[in-house]
Amino acid sequence: SPAGSMVRNGRGTTAAVVAAAGGLGLSLAALSLGAVPLLASLGDRASNKRKRGSPLSPSRWYASQDSDGRVGDAAADVLARVADGGVEPMLRCEVWPLLLGLREPNDTAVEQEQARRRRRERYRQLRERCEELHEMLSGRSGAAMGASGDEPPADLGTFTETLPVIRADVPRTPFRTGAFQSHWEADRLAESASEDDLTTTTTTTA
């Protein structure tokens, strides 16, 4: 209908403005929270007509929640504050799930923790499965599967297509903490050693 078309066009315009102002994560959050009323203020920011505001502070963030940890109707105000000035670094782990749709405004603190644990468990299972698929591609299990004539698992093709992307992206991502810290540090040491060897070889041949 014409009205529906106008709403869709309005949301598309809002997404474009928010994307320019704050990136993909904020544009997704803006659409999910129905942030069409923010169009004028975000348009001003996108065109550099006003100065950047103050980031979302801990006091304002916690004041926007009720005693059970729900953001509720204050979500629009939180979004506007983040779009205007960003988020204090210490709050990113709490605020970004809301902006990216991983946390609903009416989720309680208990529900948030339950959802976080489910995501961690899915991530653990995904890592285990990736290790199994990697072994199929490079280890004995793959050779045994080929010799037996068994059909490859359905997700092996997706993993094979995704692996080159992962290998290209991971070196550009600093894993200074977390599960991949030791691997990242080992790769950096290997790169440093290779550069030293190259420098020594160049100096010797010169």
C-alpha positions as CSV (number, residue, x, y, z in Angstrom):
1,S,0.0,0.0,0.0
2,P,1.2,3.6,-0.4
3,A,1.4,4.0,3.4
4,G,3.4,0.8,3.7
5,S,5.7,2.0,0.9
6,M,6.2,5.4,2.7
7,V,7.2,3.5,5.9
8,R,9.6,1.3,4.1
9,N,11.2,4.2,2.3
10,G,11.5,6.1,5.6
11,R,13.2,3.2,7.2
12,G,15.5,2.8,4.2
13,T,16.5,6.5,4.5
14,T,17.0,6.2,8.2
15,A,19.2,3.1,7.7
16,A,21.4,5.0,5.2
17,V,21.8,8.0,7.5
18,V,22.6,5.8,10.5
19,A,25.0,3.7,8.5
20,A,26.9,6.8,7.4
21,A,26.9,8.1,11.0
22,G,27.7,5.1,13.0
23,G,28.2,1.9,10.9
24,L,26.3,-1.2,10.0
25,G,25.7,-2.2,13.7
26,L,23.9,1.0,14.5
27,S,21.9,0.9,11.3
28,L,20.6,-2.6,12.1
29,A,19.8,-1.4,15.7
30,A,18.0,1.7,14.3
31,L,15.7,-0.4,12.1
32,S,15.0,-2.9,14.9
33,L,14.1,-0.1,17.3
34,G,12.1,1.9,14.8
35,A,14.3,5.0,14.9
36,V,12.6,7.0,12.2
37,P,12.2,10.0,14.6
38,L,16.0,10.2,14.8
39,L,16.3,11.0,11.1
40,A,16.6,14.8,11.6
41,S,19.2,14.7,14.3
42,L,21.2,12.0,12.6
43,G,21.0,13.8,9.4
44,D,22.6,16.9,11.1
45,R,25.4,14.7,12.4
46,A,26.0,13.0,9.1
47,S,26.4,16.4,7.4
48,N,28.7,17.7,10.1
49,K,26.3,20.5,11.1
50,R,26.9,19.9,14.9
51,K,29.5,18.7,17.2
52,R,29.8,15.1,18.4
53,G,28.0,14.6,21.7
54,S,29.1,12.9,24.9
55,P,29.3,9.1,24.9
56,L,26.9,7.0,26.8
57,S,28.1,7.0,30.4
58,P,27.8,4.2,33.0
59,S,25.5,6.4,35.1
60,R,23.1,7.1,32.2
61,W,23.2,3.5,31.0
62,Y,22.4,2.0,34.4
63,A,19.7,4.6,35.1
64,S,18.0,3.5,31.8
65,Q,17.4,0.0,33.3
66,D,14.9,-1.1,35.8
67,S,15.7,-3.2,38.9
68,D,15.5,-6.4,36.8
69,G,17.9,-5.1,34.1
70,R,15.3,-4.2,31.5
71,V,16.0,-1.2,29.2
72,G,12.4,-1.1,27.9
73,D,11.1,2.2,26.6
74,A,14.5,3.8,27.3
75,A,16.1,1.9,24.4
76,A,15.3,4.7,21.9
77,D,17.1,7.2,24.2
78,V,20.0,4.9,24.5
79,L,20.2,4.5,20.8
80,A,20.1,8.3,20.2
81,R,22.9,8.8,22.8
82,V,25.1,6.2,21.2
83,A,24.4,7.5,17.7
84,D,25.4,11.0,18.8
85,G,28.4,10.3,20.9
86,G,29.3,6.6,21.1
87,V,29.7,4.3,24.1
88,E,32.2,4.4,27.0
89,P,34.7,1.5,26.3
90,M,33.8,-0.2,29.6
91,L,30.2,-0.5,28.6
92,R,30.6,-2.0,25.1
93,C,30.2,-5.6,26.2
94,E,26.8,-4.6,27.7
95,V,25.5,-2.1,25.2
96,W,26.5,-3.6,21.8
97,P,24.4,-6.7,22.3
98,L,21.4,-4.4,22.5
99,L,22.4,-2.4,19.4
100,L,23.0,-5.6,17.4
101,G,19.8,-7.3,18.3
102,L,21.3,-9.9,20.5
103,R,19.5,-8.5,23.5
104,E,15.9,-7.5,23.5
105,P,15.0,-4.2,25.4
106,N,12.7,-6.1,27.7
107,D,15.1,-8.9,28.6
108,T,15.9,-9.1,32.3
109,A,19.5,-9.6,33.6
110,V,18.8,-13.3,34.1
111,E,17.5,-13.7,30.6
112,Q,20.5,-11.9,29.2
113,E,22.9,-14.2,31.1
114,Q,21.0,-17.3,29.9
115,A,21.2,-16.1,26.3
116,R,24.9,-15.3,26.7
117,R,25.6,-18.9,28.0
118,R,23.6,-20.4,25.0
119,R,25.7,-18.3,22.6
120,R,28.9,-19.4,24.2
121,E,27.8,-23.1,24.1
122,R,26.9,-22.7,20.4
123,Y,30.3,-21.1,19.8
124,R,32.1,-24.0,21.6
125,Q,30.2,-26.5,19.5
126,L,31.1,-24.6,16.3
127,R,34.8,-24.6,17.2
128,E,34.7,-28.3,17.8
129,R,33.0,-28.9,14.5
130,C,35.4,-26.7,12.6
131,E,38.3,-28.7,14.1
132,E,36.6,-32.0,13.0
133,L,36.1,-30.7,9.4
134,H,39.6,-29.4,9.3
135,E,40.9,-32.8,10.2
136,M,38.8,-34.3,7.5
137,L,40.4,-32.1,4.9
138,S,44.0,-32.5,6.1
139,G,44.2,-35.6,8.2
140,R,43.7,-39.3,8.1
141,S,40.0,-39.2,8.6
142,G,39.6,-37.6,5.2
143,A,41.6,-40.3,3.5
144,A,39.7,-43.0,5.3
145,M,36.4,-41.5,4.3
146,G,37.5,-41.3,0.6
147,A,38.7,-44.9,0.7
148,S,35.5,-46.2,2.2
149,G,33.4,-44.3,-0.4
150,D,31.3,-42.6,2.3
151,E,29.5,-39.4,1.4
152,P,31.2,-36.3,2.9
153,P,29.2,-34.5,5.6
154,A,26.8,-31.8,4.3
155,D,28.6,-29.0,6.1
156,L,32.0,-29.8,4.7
157,G,31.4,-27.9,1.5
158,T,30.4,-24.8,3.4
159,F,33.5,-25.1,5.6
160,T,35.7,-25.5,2.5
161,E,34.3,-22.3,0.9
162,T,34.5,-20.3,4.2
163,L,38.0,-21.4,5.2
164,P,39.9,-19.2,2.8
165,V,37.9,-16.2,4.0
166,I,38.8,-17.0,7.6
167,R,42.5,-17.4,6.8
168,A,42.5,-14.0,5.1
169,D,40.6,-12.2,7.9
170,V,42.3,-13.7,11.0
171,P,45.8,-12.3,10.4
172,R,44.2,-8.8,10.3
173,T,42.3,-9.3,13.6
174,P,44.3,-8.8,16.8
175,F,43.4,-11.6,19.3
176,R,45.3,-10.1,22.3
177,T,42.9,-11.8,24.8
178,G,40.6,-14.8,24.8
179,A,40.7,-18.3,23.3
180,F,42.9,-17.4,20.3
181,Q,45.5,-15.3,22.2
182,S,48.2,-18.0,22.1
183,H,47.7,-18.7,18.4
184,W,47.8,-15.0,17.6
185,E,51.0,-14.4,19.6
186,A,52.6,-17.4,18.0
187,D,51.8,-16.1,14.5
188,R,53.2,-12.7,15.4
189,L,56.5,-14.3,16.6
190,A,56.7,-16.4,13.5
191,E,56.2,-13.3,11.3
192,S,58.8,-11.4,13.3
193,A,61.3,-14.3,12.9
194,S,60.6,-14.5,9.1
195,E,61.3,-10.8,8.8
196,D,64.5,-11.1,10.7
197,D,65.7,-14.0,8.5
198,L,64.9,-12.0,5.4
199,T,66.8,-9.0,6.7
200,T,69.8,-11.2,7.6
201,T,69.8,-12.9,4.2
202,T,69.5,-9.5,2.4
203,T,72.4,-8.1,4.4
204,T,74.6,-11.2,3.8
205,T,74.0,-11.3,0.1
206,A,74.6,-7.6,-0.3
